[in-house]
């Protein structure tokens, strides 16, 4: 196996990196405000360190697409630039004159199969270098180099890395001569590098990632009965964890460990149980009289959102796993489903029936500040938060067939991620660090 790029990661500038960690550091982007002002950013052509293969345009394009994906930057027209920057002696006034508040420079060299990228982010307003990195690897590492630097930019400006090392699992329905099969697929955060993970030629549903991204749980209708499988992302075909009589569906990993919450009906009622990877039932988490499914844990694992019809119609409830109490979260909607707790812990996304169509809605864990994020034809279902809590992936059918889309936590559409055959639903966003495994 080729060595990971992390082995070649080299720190260029040590002292400037501490500037955005101090208490007096400038706040560039407040990620708690979904409609923050876009920052004017200059991204000039990357310059060769020596006579070398022209890969600067490709590297620049990858980085720009990454940053565009966040919806946080206003890219300045390169035609307005007053020459190329000298990163070792930057003329901040020149870049301020064209309206830039931030400037990214890139220098590259390719000697044989050895690729070097030197990347810098400057604060034009305050006249200082925010972060500099040097990456050494091979040409095949270029995309990962740019993803890593995009994460460094987000860390410098928001205090948190973004989604550029994450993947999204989803369900793809495909027709063959024996009928419709549903398999689990994965793709990069931006819809690239689609990979078929399962090949069971049956029905696979409800993908969910472990906290470290090393495992993916899902339900498969093996022998016409839904059982829960675990797939190691390092390889393998998937291992059945539990297949008790009745249904075994909507598996979700509990944060910080490898135990799973699974909706099961072997007792005669569909309730949620905590199960280990060996298939042992550790604890019964709900005890409703009807149907209780679709668990989603708070980031600390102490509370759990889930769907129950104990009140007469499917609604979202919260279980306090410390004291065993339950409370209803959603009101005013006829039908609610598919809760997903934000990794920030501040909101829960779910789908609610509005005028005959499911739409994505968010709410605080206390049941306040209900925000309807999507409207109109095609609807939106199966919301899944990004690992930084800024974005939401969901399935919508505005084109007539379900495809995967991504929007900001405030409801601003970023892009359509899939343009694949069949129906593509049930996205599940991975933790960081999964891409490239």
LONU-456071 format. One record per residue (C-alpha): residue number from 1; y, x, z. Coordinates in Angstrom, 1 decimal. Example, Ala and Ser with C-alpha at 12.3 -4.5 7.8 and 13.67 -1.06 7.14 Angstrom:
BEGIN
num: 1 | Y: -4.5 | X: 12.3 | Z: 7.8
num: 2 | Y: -1.1 | X: 13.7 | Z: 7.1
//
This chain:
BEGIN
num: 1 | Y: 0.0 | X: 0.0 | Z: 0.0
num: 2 | Y: 3.5 | X: 1.3 | Z: -0.9
num: 3 | Y: 5.5 | X: 2.3 | Z: 2.1
num: 4 | Y: 8.0 | X: -0.2 | Z: 3.4
num: 5 | Y: 11.6 | X: 0.4 | Z: 2.5
num: 6 | Y: 12.4 | X: 0.5 | Z: 6.3
num: 7 | Y: 10.8 | X: 3.9 | Z: 6.3
num: 8 | Y: 13.5 | X: 5.1 | Z: 4.0
num: 9 | Y: 16.4 | X: 3.3 | Z: 5.7
num: 10 | Y: 19.2 | X: 5.8 | Z: 6.5
num: 11 | Y: 22.3 | X: 5.1 | Z: 8.5
num: 12 | Y: 25.4 | X: 6.4 | Z: 6.7
num: 13 | Y: 28.2 | X: 5.8 | Z: 9.2
num: 14 | Y: 27.6 | X: 5.5 | Z: 12.9
num: 15 | Y: 31.0 | X: 5.1 | Z: 14.4
num: 16 | Y: 32.4 | X: 2.3 | Z: 12.2
num: 17 | Y: 29.4 | X: 0.1 | Z: 13.0
num: 18 | Y: 30.4 | X: -0.5 | Z: 16.6
num: 19 | Y: 33.7 | X: -2.1 | Z: 15.6
num: 20 | Y: 32.3 | X: -5.6 | Z: 15.1
num: 21 | Y: 30.3 | X: -5.5 | Z: 18.3
num: 22 | Y: 33.3 | X: -5.1 | Z: 20.7
num: 23 | Y: 34.8 | X: -8.0 | Z: 22.5
num: 24 | Y: 38.1 | X: -7.5 | Z: 20.8
num: 25 | Y: 36.6 | X: -7.5 | Z: 17.3
num: 26 | Y: 38.1 | X: -9.8 | Z: 14.7
num: 27 | Y: 36.3 | X: -13.1 | Z: 14.2
num: 28 | Y: 35.8 | X: -13.4 | Z: 10.5
num: 29 | Y: 33.5 | X: -16.4 | Z: 10.1
num: 30 | Y: 32.8 | X: -19.0 | Z: 12.9
num: 31 | Y: 29.3 | X: -20.1 | Z: 12.0
num: 32 | Y: 29.6 | X: -23.0 | Z: 14.4
num: 33 | Y: 32.2 | X: -24.6 | Z: 12.1
num: 34 | Y: 30.5 | X: -25.9 | Z: 8.9
num: 35 | Y: 33.7 | X: -26.1 | Z: 6.9
num: 36 | Y: 35.1 | X: -22.6 | Z: 7.6
num: 37 | Y: 37.6 | X: -21.2 | Z: 5.1
num: 38 | Y: 36.0 | X: -19.1 | Z: 2.4
num: 39 | Y: 36.9 | X: -15.4 | Z: 2.6
num: 40 | Y: 38.4 | X: -13.7 | Z: -0.5
num: 41 | Y: 36.0 | X: -10.9 | Z: -1.4
num: 42 | Y: 36.4 | X: -8.2 | Z: -4.1
num: 43 | Y: 33.1 | X: -7.0 | Z: -5.5
num: 44 | Y: 33.9 | X: -4.4 | Z: -8.2
num: 45 | Y: 31.3 | X: -2.7 | Z: -10.5
num: 46 | Y: 29.0 | X: -0.3 | Z: -8.7
num: 47 | Y: 29.5 | X: 3.3 | Z: -9.6
num: 48 | Y: 27.0 | X: 6.0 | Z: -10.5
num: 49 | Y: 26.8 | X: 9.0 | Z: -8.2
num: 50 | Y: 25.8 | X: 11.1 | Z: -11.3
num: 51 | Y: 24.6 | X: 10.6 | Z: -14.8
num: 52 | Y: 21.8 | X: 8.1 | Z: -14.3
num: 53 | Y: 20.2 | X: 4.9 | Z: -15.5
num: 54 | Y: 22.7 | X: 2.0 | Z: -15.5
num: 55 | Y: 21.3 | X: -0.2 | Z: -12.7
num: 56 | Y: 24.7 | X: -0.9 | Z: -11.1
num: 57 | Y: 25.2 | X: -4.3 | Z: -12.8
num: 58 | Y: 21.8 | X: -5.5 | Z: -11.7
num: 59 | Y: 22.3 | X: -4.4 | Z: -8.1
num: 60 | Y: 25.8 | X: -6.0 | Z: -8.0
num: 61 | Y: 24.4 | X: -9.2 | Z: -9.5
num: 62 | Y: 21.7 | X: -9.5 | Z: -6.8
num: 63 | Y: 24.2 | X: -8.9 | Z: -4.0
num: 64 | Y: 26.6 | X: -11.5 | Z: -5.4
num: 65 | Y: 24.0 | X: -14.1 | Z: -5.7
num: 66 | Y: 22.9 | X: -13.5 | Z: -2.1
num: 67 | Y: 26.5 | X: -13.9 | Z: -0.8
num: 68 | Y: 27.2 | X: -16.9 | Z: -3.0
num: 69 | Y: 24.1 | X: -18.6 | Z: -1.5
num: 70 | Y: 25.9 | X: -18.6 | Z: 1.9
num: 71 | Y: 28.8 | X: -20.6 | Z: 0.6
num: 72 | Y: 31.2 | X: -18.5 | Z: 2.7
num: 73 | Y: 32.9 | X: -16.3 | Z: 0.1
num: 74 | Y: 35.5 | X: -16.7 | Z: -2.6
num: 75 | Y: 34.8 | X: -14.0 | Z: -5.2
num: 76 | Y: 37.9 | X: -12.6 | Z: -6.9
num: 77 | Y: 38.1 | X: -12.2 | Z: -10.6
num: 78 | Y: 37.3 | X: -8.6 | Z: -11.6
num: 79 | Y: 39.9 | X: -8.8 | Z: -14.3
num: 80 | Y: 42.6 | X: -8.8 | Z: -11.6
num: 81 | Y: 41.4 | X: -5.5 | Z: -10.0
num: 82 | Y: 43.7 | X: -2.5 | Z: -10.2
num: 83 | Y: 41.1 | X: 0.1 | Z: -11.0
num: 84 | Y: 37.9 | X: 1.2 | Z: -9.3
num: 85 | Y: 37.8 | X: 1.9 | Z: -5.6
num: 86 | Y: 37.3 | X: 5.4 | Z: -4.1
num: 87 | Y: 35.2 | X: 4.6 | Z: -1.0
num: 88 | Y: 36.0 | X: 8.0 | Z: 0.5
num: 89 | Y: 39.8 | X: 7.5 | Z: 0.3
num: 90 | Y: 40.4 | X: 3.8 | Z: -0.1
num: 91 | Y: 43.8 | X: 2.4 | Z: -1.1
num: 92 | Y: 43.8 | X: -0.7 | Z: 1.0
num: 93 | Y: 47.2 | X: -1.8 | Z: -0.2
num: 94 | Y: 46.0 | X: -1.9 | Z: -3.8
num: 95 | Y: 43.2 | X: -4.3 | Z: -2.9
num: 96 | Y: 45.4 | X: -6.4 | Z: -0.7
num: 97 | Y: 47.7 | X: -6.9 | Z: -3.7
num: 98 | Y: 45.0 | X: -8.7 | Z: -5.6
num: 99 | Y: 44.3 | X: -11.0 | Z: -2.7
num: 100 | Y: 41.2 | X: -9.4 | Z: -1.2
num: 101 | Y: 40.5 | X: -9.6 | Z: 2.5
num: 102 | Y: 37.1 | X: -8.0 | Z: 2.1
num: 103 | Y: 35.9 | X: -5.3 | Z: -0.3
num: 104 | Y: 32.3 | X: -4.3 | Z: -1.1
num: 105 | Y: 31.7 | X: -1.0 | Z: -2.9
num: 106 | Y: 28.4 | X: 0.3 | Z: -4.2
num: 107 | Y: 27.4 | X: 3.8 | Z: -5.5
num: 108 | Y: 23.9 | X: 4.6 | Z: -6.8
num: 109 | Y: 21.8 | X: 7.4 | Z: -8.1
num: 110 | Y: 18.4 | X: 7.5 | Z: -9.8
num: 111 | Y: 16.6 | X: 10.9 | Z: -10.1
num: 112 | Y: 13.2 | X: 10.5 | Z: -11.5
num: 113 | Y: 11.7 | X: 7.7 | Z: -9.4
num: 114 | Y: 14.0 | X: 8.2 | Z: -6.4
num: 115 | Y: 16.7 | X: 5.5 | Z: -6.1
num: 116 | Y: 19.6 | X: 5.9 | Z: -3.8
num: 117 | Y: 22.2 | X: 3.2 | Z: -3.0
num: 118 | Y: 25.3 | X: 3.8 | Z: -0.9
num: 119 | Y: 26.9 | X: 0.5 | Z: 0.2
num: 120 | Y: 30.1 | X: -0.2 | Z: 2.1
num: 121 | Y: 31.9 | X: -3.2 | Z: 3.4
num: 122 | Y: 35.7 | X: -2.8 | Z: 4.1
num: 123 | Y: 38.1 | X: -5.0 | Z: 6.0
num: 124 | Y: 41.2 | X: -4.8 | Z: 3.7
num: 125 | Y: 43.5 | X: -6.7 | Z: 6.1
num: 126 | Y: 42.9 | X: -4.4 | Z: 9.0
num: 127 | Y: 42.3 | X: -1.3 | Z: 6.8
num: 128 | Y: 39.0 | X: -0.2 | Z: 8.1
num: 129 | Y: 35.3 | X: 0.3 | Z: 7.2
num: 130 | Y: 33.1 | X: -2.4 | Z: 8.8
num: 131 | Y: 29.7 | X: -1.1 | Z: 7.8
num: 132 | Y: 28.1 | X: 1.5 | Z: 5.6
num: 133 | Y: 24.5 | X: 2.0 | Z: 4.7
num: 134 | Y: 22.4 | X: 4.3 | Z: 2.5
num: 135 | Y: 19.1 | X: 3.2 | Z: 1.1
num: 136 | Y: 16.5 | X: 5.5 | Z: -0.4
num: 137 | Y: 13.4 | X: 4.2 | Z: -2.2
num: 138 | Y: 12.1 | X: 3.5 | Z: -5.7
num: 139 | Y: 13.6 | X: 1.2 | Z: -8.4
num: 140 | Y: 11.2 | X: -1.6 | Z: -7.3
num: 141 | Y: 13.0 | X: -1.6 | Z: -3.9
num: 142 | Y: 16.4 | X: -2.5 | Z: -5.4
num: 143 | Y: 16.2 | X: -6.2 | Z: -4.6
num: 144 | Y: 15.2 | X: -5.6 | Z: -1.0
num: 145 | Y: 17.9 | X: -3.0 | Z: -0.7
num: 146 | Y: 20.5 | X: -5.6 | Z: -1.7
num: 147 | Y: 19.0 | X: -8.3 | Z: 0.5
num: 148 | Y: 19.2 | X: -5.9 | Z: 3.4
num: 149 | Y: 22.8 | X: -5.1 | Z: 2.8
num: 150 | Y: 23.7 | X: -8.7 | Z: 2.4
num: 151 | Y: 22.2 | X: -9.2 | Z: 5.8
num: 152 | Y: 24.3 | X: -6.3 | Z: 7.1
num: 153 | Y: 27.4 | X: -8.0 | Z: 5.7
num: 154 | Y: 26.6 | X: -11.3 | Z: 7.5
num: 155 | Y: 25.9 | X: -9.5 | Z: 10.7
num: 156 | Y: 29.3 | X: -7.8 | Z: 10.5
num: 157 | Y: 31.2 | X: -11.0 | Z: 9.8
num: 158 | Y: 29.3 | X: -13.6 | Z: 11.8
num: 159 | Y: 27.4 | X: -11.6 | Z: 14.5
num: 160 | Y: 24.1 | X: -12.8 | Z: 13.1
num: 161 | Y: 21.9 | X: -11.9 | Z: 10.1
num: 162 | Y: 21.3 | X: -14.5 | Z: 7.5
num: 163 | Y: 18.3 | X: -15.7 | Z: 5.5
num: 164 | Y: 17.8 | X: -12.9 | Z: 2.9
num: 165 | Y: 14.5 | X: -11.7 | Z: 4.3
num: 166 | Y: 13.1 | X: -15.2 | Z: 4.7
num: 167 | Y: 10.7 | X: -17.4 | Z: 2.6
num: 168 | Y: 10.2 | X: -21.1 | Z: 2.3
num: 169 | Y: 6.8 | X: -22.8 | Z: 2.2
num: 170 | Y: 6.4 | X: -26.1 | Z: 0.5
num: 171 | Y: 3.9 | X: -28.6 | Z: -0.9
num: 172 | Y: 3.4 | X: -28.8 | Z: -4.6
num: 173 | Y: 1.6 | X: -31.7 | Z: -6.2
num: 174 | Y: -0.1 | X: -30.9 | Z: -9.6
num: 175 | Y: -2.2 | X: -33.0 | Z: -11.9
num: 176 | Y: -5.5 | X: -31.8 | Z: -13.3
num: 177 | Y: -8.5 | X: -33.4 | Z: -14.9
num: 178 | Y: -9.8 | X: -34.6 | Z: -11.6
num: 179 | Y: -6.6 | X: -36.1 | Z: -10.2
num: 180 | Y: -3.6 | X: -34.9 | Z: -8.2
num: 181 | Y: -4.0 | X: -31.8 | Z: -5.9
num: 182 | Y: -1.5 | X: -30.8 | Z: -3.3
num: 183 | Y: -1.4 | X: -27.1 | Z: -2.5
num: 184 | Y: 0.9 | X: -24.9 | Z: -0.3
num: 185 | Y: 3.3 | X: -22.7 | Z: -2.2
num: 186 | Y: 5.9 | X: -20.2 | Z: -0.9
num: 187 | Y: 9.1 | X: -18.8 | Z: -2.4
num: 188 | Y: 12.0 | X: -16.6 | Z: -1.5
num: 189 | Y: 15.0 | X: -18.2 | Z: 0.2
num: 190 | Y: 16.7 | X: -18.6 | Z: -3.2
num: 191 | Y: 13.8 | X: -20.1 | Z: -5.0
num: 192 | Y: 12.6 | X: -16.9 | Z: -6.6
num: 193 | Y: 9.1 | X: -15.4 | Z: -6.5
num: 194 | Y: 7.1 | X: -18.6 | Z: -6.2
num: 195 | Y: 3.6 | X: -18.0 | Z: -5.0
num: 196 | Y: 0.6 | X: -20.3 | Z: -4.7
num: 197 | Y: -0.8 | X: -19.8 | Z: -1.3
num: 198 | Y: -3.8 | X: -22.2 | Z: -1.2
num: 199 | Y: -6.3 | X: -23.1 | Z: -3.8
num: 200 | Y: -8.3 | X: -25.8 | Z: -2.1
num: 201 | Y: -8.1 | X: -28.3 | Z: -4.9
num: 202 | Y: -7.6 | X: -31.1 | Z: -2.5
num: 203 | Y: -4.6 | X: -32.3 | Z: -0.4
num: 204 | Y: -2.7 | X: -29.8 | Z: 1.7
num: 205 | Y: 0.3 | X: -30.9 | Z: 3.7
num: 206 | Y: 2.7 | X: -30.1 | Z: 6.6
num: 207 | Y: 3.2 | X: -26.3 | Z: 6.4
num: 208 | Y: 4.7 | X: -24.6 | Z: 9.4
num: 209 | Y: 5.3 | X: -20.9 | Z: 10.3
num: 210 | Y: 4.5 | X: -19.0 | Z: 13.5
num: 211 | Y: 7.5 | X: -17.5 | Z: 15.3
num: 212 | Y: 6.8 | X: -14.0 | Z: 13.8
num: 213 | Y: 6.1 | X: -15.4 | Z: 10.3
num: 214 | Y: 2.6 | X: -13.9 | Z: 10.3
num: 215 | Y: 0.8 | X: -17.2 | Z: 10.3
num: 216 | Y: 1.2 | X: -20.4 | Z: 8.4
num: 217 | Y: -0.4 | X: -23.6 | Z: 9.7
num: 218 | Y: -1.1 | X: -26.7 | Z: 7.5
num: 219 | Y: -3.3 | X: -29.7 | Z: 7.2
num: 220 | Y: -6.0 | X: -29.9 | Z: 4.5
num: 221 | Y: -8.2 | X: -32.8 | Z: 3.7
num: 222 | Y: -11.5 | X: -30.9 | Z: 3.7
num: 223 | Y: -14.4 | X: -33.2 | Z: 3.2
num: 224 | Y: -12.0 | X: -36.1 | Z: 3.0
num: 225 | Y: -10.9 | X: -35.7 | Z: 6.6
num: 226 | Y: -7.6 | X: -34.0 | Z: 7.6
num: 227 | Y: -8.1 | X: -30.8 | Z: 9.5
num: 228 | Y: -5.7 | X: -28.0 | Z: 10.6
num: 229 | Y: -6.0 | X: -24.6 | Z: 9.0
num: 230 | Y: -4.3 | X: -21.3 | Z: 9.8
num: 231 | Y: -3.5 | X: -18.9 | Z: 7.0
num: 232 | Y: -2.7 | X: -15.2 | Z: 7.8
num: 233 | Y: 0.2 | X: -14.1 | Z: 5.5
num: 234 | Y: -1.3 | X: -10.7 | Z: 5.4
num: 235 | Y: -4.2 | X: -12.1 | Z: 3.4
num: 236 | Y: -7.3 | X: -14.3 | Z: 3.5
num: 237 | Y: -8.2 | X: -17.8 | Z: 2.5
num: 238 | Y: -7.3 | X: -19.7 | Z: 5.7
num: 239 | Y: -9.3 | X: -20.6 | Z: 8.7
num: 240 | Y: -10.0 | X: -24.1 | Z: 10.1
num: 241 | Y: -8.7 | X: -24.4 | Z: 13.6
num: 242 | Y: -9.6 | X: -28.0 | Z: 14.4
num: 243 | Y: -11.2 | X: -30.9 | Z: 12.6
num: 244 | Y: -12.0 | X: -33.6 | Z: 15.2
num: 245 | Y: -12.8 | X: -37.2 | Z: 14.1
num: 246 | Y: -9.8 | X: -39.1 | Z: 12.9
num: 247 | Y: -6.6 | X: -37.4 | Z: 11.8
num: 248 | Y: -5.4 | X: -33.9 | Z: 12.7
num: 249 | Y: -2.0 | X: -33.5 | Z: 11.2
num: 250 | Y: 1.6 | X: -32.2 | Z: 11.5
num: 251 | Y: 0.7 | X: -28.8 | Z: 13.1
num: 252 | Y: 3.7 | X: -26.9 | Z: 14.6
num: 253 | Y: 3.7 | X: -23.6 | Z: 16.4
num: 254 | Y: 5.2 | X: -23.5 | Z: 19.9
num: 255 | Y: 8.0 | X: -20.8 | Z: 20.0
num: 256 | Y: 7.1 | X: -17.4 | Z: 21.3
num: 257 | Y: 3.3 | X: -17.8 | Z: 21.0
num: 258 | Y: 0.5 | X: -18.9 | Z: 18.8
num: 259 | Y: -0.4 | X: -22.3 | Z: 20.4
num: 260 | Y: 0.0 | X: -25.3 | Z: 18.2
num: 261 | Y: 1.2 | X: -28.9 | Z: 18.8
num: 262 | Y: -1.0 | X: -31.2 | Z: 16.6
num: 263 | Y: -1.1 | X: -34.9 | Z: 16.2
num: 264 | Y: -4.7 | X: -36.1 | Z: 16.7
num: 265 | Y: -6.5 | X: -39.4 | Z: 16.9
num: 266 | Y: -9.9 | X: -38.5 | Z: 18.2
num: 267 | Y: -9.2 | X: -40.5 | Z: 21.4
num: 268 | Y: -8.5 | X: -43.7 | Z: 19.5
num: 269 | Y: -4.7 | X: -43.3 | Z: 19.6
num: 270 | Y: -2.6 | X: -40.8 | Z: 17.6
num: 271 | Y: -1.0 | X: -38.5 | Z: 20.2
num: 272 | Y: 0.2 | X: -34.9 | Z: 20.3
num: 273 | Y: -1.9 | X: -32.2 | Z: 21.9
num: 274 | Y: -1.4 | X: -28.5 | Z: 22.5
num: 275 | Y: -4.1 | X: -26.5 | Z: 20.9
num: 276 | Y: -4.9 | X: -22.7 | Z: 20.8
num: 277 | Y: -6.0 | X: -20.8 | Z: 17.7
num: 278 | Y: -9.6 | X: -21.1 | Z: 18.7
num: 279 | Y: -9.3 | X: -24.9 | Z: 18.6
num: 280 | Y: -9.3 | X: -25.5 | Z: 22.3
num: 281 | Y: -7.2 | X: -28.4 | Z: 23.5
num: 282 | Y: -5.0 | X: -27.0 | Z: 26.2
num: 283 | Y: -2.9 | X: -30.1 | Z: 27.1
num: 284 | Y: -2.0 | X: -33.6 | Z: 26.1
num: 285 | Y: 1.7 | X: -33.7 | Z: 25.3
num: 286 | Y: 2.2 | X: -37.4 | Z: 24.6
num: 287 | Y: 0.4 | X: -40.5 | Z: 25.7
num: 288 | Y: 1.8 | X: -43.4 | Z: 23.7
num: 289 | Y: 0.0 | X: -46.6 | Z: 22.8
num: 290 | Y: 0.8 | X: -46.3 | Z: 19.1
num: 291 | Y: 1.3 | X: -43.5 | Z: 16.6
num: 292 | Y: 3.0 | X: -40.3 | Z: 17.7
num: 293 | Y: 3.3 | X: -37.4 | Z: 15.2
num: 294 | Y: 5.6 | X: -34.7 | Z: 13.8
num: 295 | Y: 6.4 | X: -32.5 | Z: 16.8
num: 296 | Y: 9.3 | X: -30.0 | Z: 16.7
num: 297 | Y: 10.0 | X: -27.7 | Z: 19.6
num: 298 | Y: 13.4 | X: -26.7 | Z: 21.0
num: 299 | Y: 14.0 | X: -22.9 | Z: 20.6
num: 300 | Y: 12.9 | X: -22.2 | Z: 24.2
num: 301 | Y: 9.7 | X: -24.3 | Z: 23.8
num: 302 | Y: 10.6 | X: -26.4 | Z: 26.8
num: 303 | Y: 11.3 | X: -29.7 | Z: 25.0
num: 304 | Y: 9.8 | X: -31.3 | Z: 22.0
num: 305 | Y: 11.1 | X: -33.8 | Z: 19.5
num: 306 | Y: 8.6 | X: -36.1 | Z: 17.9
num: 307 | Y: 8.2 | X: -39.4 | Z: 16.0
num: 308 | Y: 6.8 | X: -42.5 | Z: 17.9
num: 309 | Y: 6.6 | X: -46.2 | Z: 17.2
num: 310 | Y: 6.3 | X: -47.0 | Z: 20.9
num: 311 | Y: 9.5 | X: -49.0 | Z: 20.6
num: 312 | Y: 8.3 | X: -51.0 | Z: 17.6
num: 313 | Y: 9.6 | X: -48.9 | Z: 14.7
num: 314 | Y: 9.3 | X: -45.1 | Z: 14.0
num: 315 | Y: 12.1 | X: -43.3 | Z: 15.9
num: 316 | Y: 12.7 | X: -39.8 | Z: 17.2
num: 317 | Y: 12.0 | X: -39.2 | Z: 20.9
num: 318 | Y: 12.4 | X: -36.1 | Z: 23.1
num: 319 | Y: 9.7 | X: -35.0 | Z: 25.5
num: 320 | Y: 10.7 | X: -32.7 | Z: 28.4
num: 321 | Y: 7.6 | X: -30.5 | Z: 28.8
num: 322 | Y: 8.7 | X: -29.3 | Z: 32.2
num: 323 | Y: 8.9 | X: -32.6 | Z: 34.0
num: 324 | Y: 6.9 | X: -34.8 | Z: 31.6
num: 325 | Y: 9.7 | X: -37.3 | Z: 30.9
num: 326 | Y: 10.5 | X: -39.0 | Z: 27.6
num: 327 | Y: 13.6 | X: -40.5 | Z: 26.1
num: 328 | Y: 14.5 | X: -42.1 | Z: 22.8
num: 329 | Y: 16.9 | X: -40.1 | Z: 20.7
num: 330 | Y: 17.7 | X: -42.2 | Z: 17.6
num: 331 | Y: 19.2 | X: -45.7 | Z: 17.5
num: 332 | Y: 20.8 | X: -47.7 | Z: 14.7
num: 333 | Y: 18.2 | X: -46.7 | Z: 12.0
num: 334 | Y: 15.2 | X: -48.8 | Z: 11.0
num: 335 | Y: 13.0 | X: -45.9 | Z: 10.4
num: 336 | Y: 13.3 | X: -42.2 | Z: 11.4
num: 337 | Y: 10.9 | X: -39.3 | Z: 10.8
num: 338 | Y: 10.4 | X: -35.6 | Z: 10.2
num: 339 | Y: 12.5 | X: -34.1 | Z: 13.1
num: 340 | Y: 13.3 | X: -30.4 | Z: 12.9
num: 341 | Y: 15.1 | X: -28.7 | Z: 15.9
num: 342 | Y: 17.7 | X: -26.1 | Z: 14.9
num: 343 | Y: 17.0 | X: -22.5 | Z: 15.9
num: 344 | Y: 20.4 | X: -22.6 | Z: 17.6
num: 345 | Y: 19.2 | X: -25.4 | Z: 19.7
num: 346 | Y: 22.4 | X: -27.5 | Z: 19.2
num: 347 | Y: 21.2 | X: -30.1 | Z: 16.6
num: 348 | Y: 18.1 | X: -31.9 | Z: 15.4
num: 349 | Y: 17.7 | X: -32.8 | Z: 11.7
num: 350 | Y: 15.6 | X: -35.7 | Z: 10.6
num: 351 | Y: 15.2 | X: -38.3 | Z: 7.8
num: 352 | Y: 16.5 | X: -41.8 | Z: 8.4
num: 353 | Y: 16.1 | X: -44.9 | Z: 6.2
num: 354 | Y: 19.6 | X: -45.9 | Z: 5.0
num: 355 | Y: 20.0 | X: -48.8 | Z: 2.5
num: 356 | Y: 16.4 | X: -48.5 | Z: 1.5
num: 357 | Y: 16.3 | X: -44.7 | Z: 0.9
num: 358 | Y: 15.6 | X: -41.8 | Z: 3.3
num: 359 | Y: 18.6 | X: -39.5 | Z: 3.9
num: 360 | Y: 19.0 | X: -36.4 | Z: 6.0
num: 361 | Y: 20.8 | X: -36.9 | Z: 9.3
num: 362 | Y: 21.6 | X: -34.5 | Z: 12.2
num: 363 | Y: 22.2 | X: -35.3 | Z: 15.9
num: 364 | Y: 22.7 | X: -33.4 | Z: 19.1
num: 365 | Y: 19.7 | X: -33.2 | Z: 21.5
num: 366 | Y: 21.7 | X: -35.5 | Z: 23.8
num: 367 | Y: 21.9 | X: -38.2 | Z: 21.1
num: 368 | Y: 25.6 | X: -37.7 | Z: 20.2
num: 369 | Y: 27.6 | X: -36.8 | Z: 17.1
num: 370 | Y: 25.3 | X: -38.4 | Z: 14.4
num: 371 | Y: 26.1 | X: -36.9 | Z: 11.0
num: 372 | Y: 24.7 | X: -38.4 | Z: 7.8
num: 373 | Y: 24.5 | X: -35.3 | Z: 5.5
num: 374 | Y: 23.2 | X: -36.8 | Z: 2.2
num: 375 | Y: 23.8 | X: -40.1 | Z: 0.4
num: 376 | Y: 23.1 | X: -41.8 | Z: -2.9
num: 377 | Y: 20.3 | X: -41.9 | Z: -5.4
num: 378 | Y: 17.2 | X: -39.8 | Z: -4.9
num: 379 | Y: 17.7 | X: -39.5 | Z: -1.2
num: 380 | Y: 16.6 | X: -36.5 | Z: 0.9
num: 381 | Y: 13.5 | X: -36.0 | Z: 3.1
num: 382 | Y: 11.7 | X: -33.4 | Z: 5.2
num: 383 | Y: 14.7 | X: -31.3 | Z: 6.5
num: 384 | Y: 14.0 | X: -27.7 | Z: 7.6
num: 385 | Y: 16.5 | X: -25.4 | Z: 9.2
num: 386 | Y: 17.1 | X: -21.9 | Z: 8.0
num: 387 | Y: 16.4 | X: -19.2 | Z: 10.6
num: 388 | Y: 20.2 | X: -18.7 | Z: 11.2
num: 389 | Y: 20.8 | X: -22.4 | Z: 11.7
num: 390 | Y: 23.4 | X: -22.5 | Z: 9.0
num: 391 | Y: 21.4 | X: -24.1 | Z: 6.1
num: 392 | Y: 18.9 | X: -26.9 | Z: 5.7
num: 393 | Y: 16.2 | X: -27.1 | Z: 3.0
num: 394 | Y: 15.0 | X: -30.6 | Z: 2.0
num: 395 | Y: 13.2 | X: -32.5 | Z: -0.7
num: 396 | Y: 15.1 | X: -34.9 | Z: -2.9
num: 397 | Y: 14.4 | X: -36.7 | Z: -6.2
num: 398 | Y: 17.8 | X: -36.9 | Z: -7.8
num: 399 | Y: 16.1 | X: -35.8 | Z: -11.1
num: 400 | Y: 13.4 | X: -38.4 | Z: -10.7
num: 401 | Y: 10.8 | X: -36.1 | Z: -9.2
num: 402 | Y: 10.9 | X: -34.4 | Z: -5.8
num: 403 | Y: 12.3 | X: -30.9 | Z: -5.9
num: 404 | Y: 13.5 | X: -28.6 | Z: -3.1
num: 405 | Y: 17.2 | X: -28.2 | Z: -2.4
num: 406 | Y: 19.3 | X: -26.4 | Z: 0.1
num: 407 | Y: 22.6 | X: -27.4 | Z: 1.7
num: 408 | Y: 24.8 | X: -26.2 | Z: 4.5
num: 409 | Y: 24.5 | X: -27.7 | Z: 8.0
num: 410 | Y: 27.6 | X: -29.7 | Z: 7.2
num: 411 | Y: 26.0 | X: -31.3 | Z: 4.1
num: 412 | Y: 27.5 | X: -29.2 | Z: 1.3
num: 413 | Y: 24.9 | X: -28.7 | Z: -1.5
num: 414 | Y: 24.3 | X: -25.0 | Z: -2.2
num: 415 | Y: 21.7 | X: -25.2 | Z: -5.0
num: 416 | Y: 18.4 | X: -26.7 | Z: -6.2
num: 417 | Y: 15.7 | X: -24.2 | Z: -5.4
num: 418 | Y: 12.7 | X: -25.5 | Z: -7.5
num: 419 | Y: 12.4 | X: -26.7 | Z: -11.1
num: 420 | Y: 8.7 | X: -26.9 | Z: -11.1
num: 421 | Y: 6.2 | X: -29.4 | Z: -12.5
num: 422 | Y: 5.0 | X: -32.2 | Z: -10.4
num: 423 | Y: 6.4 | X: -33.2 | Z: -7.0
num: 424 | Y: 7.6 | X: -30.5 | Z: -4.6
num: 425 | Y: 8.1 | X: -31.6 | Z: -1.0
num: 426 | Y: 7.9 | X: -30.7 | Z: 2.7
num: 427 | Y: 9.8 | X: -27.4 | Z: 2.8
num: 428 | Y: 9.3 | X: -25.2 | Z: 5.9
num: 429 | Y: 11.7 | X: -22.3 | Z: 6.3
num: 430 | Y: 10.2 | X: -19.1 | Z: 7.7
num: 431 | Y: 11.6 | X: -16.7 | Z: 10.3
num: 432 | Y: 13.4 | X: -13.6 | Z: 9.1
num: 433 | Y: 11.5 | X: -10.6 | Z: 8.0
num: 434 | Y: 8.8 | X: -12.5 | Z: 6.0
num: 435 | Y: 10.0 | X: -11.6 | Z: 2.4
num: 436 | Y: 8.3 | X: -8.6 | Z: 1.0
num: 437 | Y: 5.1 | X: -8.9 | Z: 3.1
//
